[in-house]
Amino acid sequence: MHDTCPFNPFVERIRIQEKIDAGEKTSALLSSLGDCKRKTPPLARTIIISTLKNQKKPVPEAFIEGIPKAELHIHIEGSLEPELMFEFARRNGLRLPFTSVDEVREAYEFADLQSFLQLYYQGVRVLVNERDFYDLTCAYLKKARSQNIRYSEMFFDPQAHTGRGIAFDTVIGGIHHAMLDAKQRLGISSKLVMCFLRDLSEESAIATLQQALPFKDWIVAVGLDSSEVGHPPEKFTKVFDKAREEGFLTVAHAGEEGPPEYVWQALDRLKVSRIDHGVRCIEDPDLTARLAADGIPLTVCPLSNVKLRVFESVEQHNLKQLLDHGLCVTINSDDPAYFGGYLTENFLAVQKALRLDRHDIYCLVRNSFQAAFLSPDEKQTFLDELDNYISQNQDK
């Protein structure tokens, strides 16, 4: 007995495409594959992609809200909502320079990245003990699950806390235990990326890496964030080399406010697996071609880019241009409490402003799972869930 599908998949692709062109529904075509759908997933995916490309239906908000998502660029400290800020300040006996939640939100008007960072670092001062970091992380993961985020890779900035006397194990302990509880109670998977603050010295970054080594199993990668201009990636070559020697994956913020040269440095000097932001790569055709050819993912944050004046409006964002150049673009929220939107709000904003179709949305979500620091089997599980969602909702 042969464990194979009783048809030639190449011939079947032609037959399927003819049916797609004739307007047959996606769900019916997938059902016709039966067990062979599981044995030849590329064929099932061909049906989905071909149908999406041919479809001209509008994209309802419910389609975006319900689609299973991954988020790869979220700063956990940047999910500190004003209500939590006041709660943490109260229980830790701290005074804030604001009298109300509304006053805090009114302060969220930024001229650039630096003006945001000033408020960001002011906010993190209310994070004092392990419970604070636990509650902060739980709040984000609960919000993420409500938006059907199935997997998240969260950044954290230990130097923003150890520099004011908070122990490293206090920071990571609260975050890690919240991640474990969210997995058990909410079914959301997550991993942690430790970022070095680029406006501090490489020596400080190396000391932070040493502090992280006892918790190596809790951290999947190291990254580079904070004030970009004037702090090129090559400044941190040694610490990134050491991190890779210890088994960490690497990512870096580059090409947000900084020039395309910073992206080149992140690729060639830091040898990163992903570029966080990277939107200015489009200014350098050779760099754009390199990113496309090597399949280097970009974790793009549209609402953040507008809030920090990288683009004047979502309509002017170059996300669609990046996609059209064949780049592996993903959508993310960055610091959602400060920028007025979590992941779903970012998807809704770019879909409306850039007139993205269902195929665009599918590709962006699929890119996120493909770019995640997951095993092939873990990725396939999430991709199957995505494809099942598309097949069940394609005709609505």
Sequence and secondary structure as in RCSB ss.txt:
>XXXX:A:sequence
MHDTCPFNPFVERIRIQEKIDAGEKTSALLSSLGDCKRKTPPLARTIIISTLKNQKKPVPEAFIEGIPKAELHIH
IEGSLEPELMFEFARRNGLRLPFTSVDEVREAYEFADLQSFLQLYYQGVRVLVNERDFYDLTCAYLKKARSQNIR
YSEMFFDPQAHTGRGIAFDTVIGGIHHAMLDAKQRLGISSKLVMCFLRDLSEESAIATLQQALPFKDWIVAVGLD
SSEVGHPPEKFTKVFDKAREEGFLTVAHAGEEGPPEYVWQALDRLKVSRIDHGVRCIEDPDLTARLAADGIPLTV
CPLSNVKLRVFESVEQHNLKQLLDHGLCVTINSDDPAYFGGYLTENFLAVQKALRLDRHDIYCLVRNSFQAAFLS
PDEKQTFLDELDNYISQNQDK
>XXXX:A:secstr
   S SS HHHHHHHHHHHHHTT  HHHHHHHHTTHHHH HHHHHHHHHHHHHH      HHHHHHS EEEEEEE
GGGG  HHHHHHHHHHTT   S SSHHHHHHT   SSHHHHHHHHHHHGGG  SHHHHHHHHHHHHHHHHHTTEE
EEEEEE THHHHTTT  HHHHHHHHHHHHHHHHHHH  EEEEEEEEETTS HHHHHHHHHHHGGGGGG  EEEEE
S  TT  GGGGHHHHHHHHHTT EEEEEESSSS HHHHHHHHHTS  SEEEE GGGGG HHHHHHHHHHT  EEE
 HHHHHHTTSSSSGGG  HHHHHHTT  EEE  BSHHHHT  HHHHHHHHHHHHT  HHHHHHHHHHHHHHSS  
HHHHHHHHHHHHHHHHHHTT 
